[in-house]
């Protein structure tokens, strides 16, 4: 791929396995079923792109933005997103347990029903993310920002929430049995459930 700016292209089922992309911009492009296995992106931007059923196995993305993108049934085994923004993107039926998210911004991301058991989500920004019915059992969410996240039915049993920011609404909606929390979160949890803490 040599063009630096691509808009509205149908790139479905294209094979780019193993390529390296730097500072490329894609807007409203269709990558449905494309092969990104082992691809490395640095400083790229994807806006309103469709990655449904794409294969991102072993791909690596550094300081790349995926804004408003759709990853429905995409394969992201062993993919890494480091210092990336996935603002407003939807990751549905992707199997994210082996995906590495490091210093990533997942604000407004759709992760409803996602299987994130035991994943390392430390320090991630998950503000206003949709985590309805997501399975986060035993996940490491230390220092994560879950402010405004939708947590109805989310399973956070045995998750590590020390230092995480979770508002009262989330503390009432999620299932938290056995979760590890710090004192401020424990007090907020008690208050959210109507207890008076003296």
C-alpha positions as CSV (number, residue, x, y, z in Angstrom):
1,X,0.0,0.0,0.0
2,X,1.6,3.2,-1.1
3,X,-1.2,5.9,-1.1
4,X,-1.1,8.0,2.1
5,X,-4.8,9.1,2.1
6,X,-7.6,6.7,1.0
7,X,-11.3,7.5,1.2
8,X,-14.4,5.4,0.5
9,X,-12.5,2.4,-1.1
10,X,-13.8,-1.1,-1.2
11,X,-10.7,-3.1,0.1
12,X,-12.6,-6.1,1.2
13,X,-10.8,-9.5,1.0
14,X,-7.5,-7.9,0.2
15,X,-4.3,-9.5,1.5
16,X,-1.7,-7.3,3.2
17,X,-0.2,-9.9,5.5
18,X,3.1,-8.9,7.0
19,X,3.1,-5.3,5.5
20,X,4.2,-2.2,7.5
21,X,2.3,1.0,7.2
22,X,3.2,4.4,8.6
23,X,1.2,7.6,8.8
24,X,-1.5,6.4,6.4
25,X,-5.1,7.7,6.6
26,X,-8.2,5.7,5.7
27,X,-11.8,7.1,5.8
28,X,-15.0,5.1,5.3
29,X,-13.1,2.2,3.8
30,X,-14.4,-1.4,3.7
31,X,-11.8,-3.9,4.9
32,X,-14.4,-6.7,5.4
33,X,-12.7,-10.1,5.3
34,X,-9.2,-8.5,4.6
35,X,-6.0,-10.3,5.7
36,X,-4.0,-8.1,8.1
37,X,-2.1,-11.0,9.7
38,X,1.2,-9.7,11.0
39,X,0.6,-6.2,9.7
40,X,2.3,-3.4,11.7
41,X,0.8,0.1,11.6
42,X,2.5,3.2,13.1
43,X,0.8,6.6,13.4
44,X,-2.0,5.6,11.0
45,X,-5.7,6.7,11.2
46,X,-8.8,4.7,10.3
47,X,-12.1,6.6,10.5
48,X,-15.5,4.9,10.1
49,X,-13.9,1.8,8.5
50,X,-15.4,-1.7,8.5
51,X,-13.1,-4.5,9.7
52,X,-15.8,-7.1,10.0
53,X,-14.5,-10.7,9.6
54,X,-11.0,-9.3,9.0
55,X,-8.0,-11.3,10.2
56,X,-5.7,-9.2,12.4
57,X,-3.9,-12.2,13.9
58,X,-0.5,-11.2,15.3
59,X,-0.9,-7.6,14.0
60,X,0.7,-4.7,15.9
61,X,-0.6,-1.2,16.0
62,X,1.4,1.6,17.6
63,X,-0.1,5.2,18.1
64,X,-2.7,4.3,15.5
65,X,-6.3,5.6,15.7
66,X,-9.4,3.6,14.9
67,X,-12.2,6.0,15.3
68,X,-15.8,4.8,14.8
69,X,-14.7,1.6,13.2
70,X,-16.5,-1.8,13.3
71,X,-14.7,-5.0,14.2
72,X,-17.6,-7.5,14.0
73,X,-16.4,-11.1,14.1
74,X,-12.9,-10.0,13.4
75,X,-10.0,-12.3,14.3
76,X,-7.7,-10.4,16.7
77,X,-5.7,-13.3,18.2
78,X,-2.4,-12.1,19.6
79,X,-3.0,-8.6,18.1
80,X,-1.4,-5.6,20.0
81,X,-2.8,-2.1,20.3
82,X,-0.2,0.1,22.0
83,X,-1.0,3.8,22.6
84,X,-3.9,3.5,20.2
85,X,-7.3,5.1,20.3
86,X,-10.4,3.1,19.5
87,X,-12.8,5.9,20.2
88,X,-16.3,4.9,19.5
89,X,-15.4,1.7,17.7
90,X,-17.5,-1.5,18.1
91,X,-15.7,-4.8,18.8
92,X,-18.4,-7.6,18.7
93,X,-17.8,-11.4,18.7
94,X,-14.0,-10.9,18.3
95,X,-12.5,-13.1,21.0
96,X,-10.3,-10.5,22.7
97,X,-8.7,-12.6,25.4
98,X,-5.3,-12.9,23.7
99,X,-5.3,-9.3,22.5
100,X,-2.9,-6.9,24.1
101,X,-4.2,-3.4,24.9
102,X,-1.4,-1.1,26.3
103,X,-2.1,2.5,27.2
104,X,-5.1,2.4,24.9
105,X,-8.1,4.8,24.8
106,X,-11.3,2.8,24.6
107,X,-13.7,5.7,25.3
108,X,-17.2,5.0,24.0
109,X,-16.1,1.6,22.7
110,X,-18.8,-1.0,22.2
111,X,-17.8,-4.2,24.1
112,X,-21.2,-5.5,25.0
113,X,-21.1,-9.2,25.7
114,X,-17.4,-9.4,25.1
115,X,-15.3,-12.2,26.7
116,X,-12.5,-10.4,28.5
117,X,-11.9,-13.0,31.2
118,X,-8.5,-12.7,32.8
119,X,-7.4,-9.9,30.4
120,X,-4.9,-7.2,31.4
121,X,-6.7,-3.9,31.1
122,X,-4.6,-1.9,33.5
123,X,-4.7,1.8,33.2
124,X,-7.0,1.8,30.1
125,X,-9.5,4.6,29.5
126,X,-12.9,2.9,29.2
127,X,-15.0,6.1,29.8
128,X,-18.6,5.6,28.7
129,X,-17.8,2.3,27.2
130,X,-20.6,-0.2,26.6
131,X,-19.7,-3.2,28.8
132,X,-23.2,-4.5,29.1
133,X,-23.1,-8.3,29.8
134,X,-19.3,-8.3,29.2
135,X,-17.4,-11.1,31.0
136,X,-14.6,-9.4,32.9
137,X,-14.1,-12.1,35.6
138,X,-10.5,-12.1,37.0
139,X,-9.6,-9.2,34.7
140,X,-6.9,-6.7,35.8
141,X,-8.5,-3.3,35.8
142,X,-6.2,-1.6,38.2
143,X,-6.1,2.2,37.6
144,X,-8.6,1.9,34.7
145,X,-11.0,4.7,34.1
146,X,-14.6,3.3,33.9
147,X,-16.3,6.6,34.5
148,X,-19.7,6.5,32.9
149,X,-19.3,3.0,31.5
150,X,-22.4,1.0,31.0
151,X,-22.0,-2.1,33.3
152,X,-25.5,-3.6,33.4
153,X,-25.0,-7.3,33.9
154,X,-21.2,-7.1,33.5
155,X,-19.4,-9.9,35.3
156,X,-16.6,-8.5,37.4
157,X,-16.3,-11.3,39.9
158,X,-12.7,-11.6,41.2
159,X,-11.6,-8.7,39.0
160,X,-8.9,-6.4,40.4
161,X,-10.4,-2.9,40.6
162,X,-7.8,-1.3,42.9
163,X,-7.3,2.3,41.9
164,X,-10.0,2.1,39.2
165,X,-12.5,4.9,38.7
166,X,-16.1,3.4,38.7
167,X,-19.1,5.6,39.4
168,X,-22.0,4.7,41.7
169,X,-24.2,3.7,38.8
170,X,-21.7,1.1,37.6
171,X,-21.2,-0.2,41.1
172,X,-24.9,-1.0,41.4
173,X,-25.2,-2.6,37.9
174,X,-22.2,-4.9,37.8
175,X,-21.7,-8.2,39.5
176,X,-18.8,-7.7,41.8
177,X,-18.6,-10.7,44.1
178,X,-15.0,-11.4,45.1
179,X,-13.6,-8.3,43.3
180,X,-10.6,-6.7,44.8
181,X,-11.1,-3.0,45.5
182,X,-9.4,-0.2,47.5
183,X,-11.0,1.6,50.4
184,X,-12.5,4.5,48.4
185,X,-14.2,2.1,46.1
186,X,-15.5,0.0,49.0
187,X,-17.0,3.1,50.6
188,X,-18.5,4.2,47.2
189,X,-20.0,0.6,46.8
190,X,-21.5,0.7,50.2
191,X,-23.0,4.2,49.6
192,X,-24.3,3.1,46.2
193,X,-26.2,0.3,47.9
194,X,-27.8,2.6,50.5
195,X,-25.5,2.0,53.4
196,X,-24.5,4.8,55.7
197,X,-20.8,4.9,56.3
198,X,-19.7,6.6,59.6
